[in-house]
Structure formats: C-alpha cells, structure tokens
Amino acid sequence: MQQRANMKDAHFTILGFTAATGEPVMCAIIFTRKELEPMMVQGLDPFVAWKGNELGIERNTGPGKFHLHDPQCMFNGIMVPCFCAYSESGLTTGELLAEMLK
C-alpha cells in the first residue's frame, strides 16, 4: 500500500533500514523543519471516505480511517514501521541516528 504525503510543502530525506537477511526493518523520514507538526507525520488513505465536515480530524484519524496516524508501508508482506523526525537541514544527525537505532 502506498500512502500520500499530507502536506504539499514537506521537504524530507528518507532512509531505509534492512536486516542482514535483506528483510525490511524500518523507514526513517527526516523533515526539513525547525519543529514537526503532527499533521506532517499522519499518513492518509485516499480510498477511505472523509466523515463529517472538514474540521472532523479526530473522527477521521486512526486505523481504517482517512488519516492512519504514522506513515507505514507494506513490503513483501511485512508492515514496515516509520520513524519520523526533523532537522533544520533535513539530514540525519548523530542524535537522530541514535534515536532511530533504539
């Protein structure tokens, strides 16, 4: 399943982590920002209908709803989790890498 970005002005770096066996472990997205807005890290499912008016974000957030919460993807039958973070340059730092590897 492919998910679309929730904001059109989100610039980012993506890192894929795999095990030595080649199986996917995690995807990391590092946004070019000074702080991370919650809406930036919510995946969306364009095949699910929006319920209520445009202000009903809570009603449309969660598994099986328009906004799925964390972005994730399916690869070879494995649901790959995503680590979302930010840096002013949009690149990884030692601190971010340490957080990812926890």
SULHU-V602778 format. One record per residue. N is the residue number from 1. RES is the residue in one letter. PHI is phi in whole degrees, 0 to 359 (none if undefined). OMEGA is omega in whole degrees, 0 to 359 (999 if undefined). BURIAL is 1 if it has 16 or more other ideal C-beta (glycine too) atoms within 10 Angstrom, else 0. Layout:
n = {N | N}
res = {RES | RES}
phi = {PHI | PHI}
omega = {OMEGA | OMEGA}
burial = {BURIAL | BURIAL}
This chain:
n = {1 | 2 | 3 | 4 | 5 | 6 | 7 | 8 | 9 | 10 | 11 | 12 | 13 | 14 | 15 | 16 | 17 | 18 | 19 | 20 | 21 | 22 | 23 | 24 | 25 | 26 | 27 | 28 | 29 | 30 | 31 | 32 | 33 | 34 | 35 | 36 | 37 | 38 | 39 | 40 | 41 | 42 | 43 | 44 | 45 | 46 | 47 | 48 | 49 | 50 | 51 | 52 | 53 | 54 | 55 | 56 | 57 | 58 | 59 | 60 | 61 | 62 | 63 | 64 | 65 | 66 | 67 | 68 | 69 | 70 | 71 | 72 | 73 | 74 | 75 | 76 | 77 | 78 | 79 | 80 | 81 | 82 | 83 | 84 | 85 | 86 | 87 | 88 | 89 | 90 | 91 | 92 | 93 | 94 | 95 | 96 | 97 | 98 | 99 | 100 | 101 | 102}
res = {M | Q | Q | R | A | N | M | K | D | A | H | F | T | I | L | G | F | T | A | A | T | G | E | P | V | M | C | A | I | I | F | T | R | K | E | L | E | P | M | M | V | Q | G | L | D | P | F | V | A | W | K | G | N | E | L | G | I | E | R | N | T | G | P | G | K | F | H | L | H | D | P | Q | C | M | F | N | G | I | M | V | P | C | F | C | A | Y | S | E | S | G | L | T | T | G | E | L | L | A | E | M | L | K}
phi = {none | 255 | 247 | 266 | 291 | 275 | 230 | 279 | 255 | 269 | 261 | 203 | 243 | 243 | 238 | 256 | 247 | 233 | 283 | 299 | 281 | 94 | 285 | 291 | 248 | 195 | 242 | 243 | 242 | 246 | 277 | 275 | 207 | 268 | 207 | 258 | 273 | 306 | 295 | 289 | 256 | 266 | 292 | 221 | 248 | 291 | 268 | 258 | 288 | 288 | 252 | 82 | 272 | 294 | 270 | 276 | 295 | 300 | 291 | 248 | 242 | 134 | 302 | 80 | 246 | 303 | 264 | 271 | 79 | 302 | 292 | 203 | 215 | 259 | 225 | 50 | 79 | 248 | 281 | 264 | 287 | 233 | 256 | 249 | 211 | 213 | 208 | 297 | 271 | 81 | 251 | 285 | 237 | 301 | 296 | 295 | 298 | 298 | 298 | 298 | 280 | 295}
omega = {179 | 179 | 179 | 177 | 183 | 181 | 183 | 181 | 181 | 176 | 189 | 172 | 178 | 176 | 176 | 179 | 178 | 175 | 179 | 178 | 182 | 179 | 180 | 180 | 185 | 172 | 177 | 176 | 179 | 181 | 175 | 185 | 171 | 173 | 185 | 177 | 182 | 181 | 182 | 184 | 177 | 174 | 176 | 178 | 184 | 181 | 178 | 181 | 175 | 180 | 178 | 181 | 185 | 180 | 184 | 184 | 181 | 181 | 183 | 181 | 177 | 181 | 179 | 180 | 184 | 176 | 187 | 192 | 187 | 174 | 177 | 179 | 177 | 178 | 182 | 178 | 180 | 176 | 185 | 179 | 183 | 175 | 180 | 180 | 179 | 171 | 182 | 180 | 184 | 181 | 180 | 175 | 177 | 180 | 179 | 179 | 177 | 177 | 180 | 185 | 178 | 999}
burial = {0 | 0 | 1 | 0 | 0 | 1 | 0 | 0 | 0 | 0 | 0 | 1 | 0 | 0 | 0 | 0 | 0 | 0 | 0 | 0 | 0 | 0 | 0 | 1 | 0 | 0 | 1 | 1 | 1 | 1 | 1 | 0 | 1 | 0 | 0 | 0 | 0 | 0 | 0 | 1 | 1 | 1 | 1 | 1 | 0 | 0 | 0 | 0 | 0 | 0 | 0 | 0 | 0 | 0 | 0 | 0 | 0 | 0 | 0 | 1 | 1 | 0 | 0 | 0 | 1 | 1 | 1 | 1 | 0 | 0 | 1 | 1 | 0 | 0 | 0 | 0 | 0 | 0 | 0 | 1 | 0 | 1 | 1 | 1 | 1 | 1 | 1 | 0 | 0 | 0 | 0 | 1 | 0 | 0 | 0 | 1 | 0 | 0 | 0 | 1 | 0 | 0}
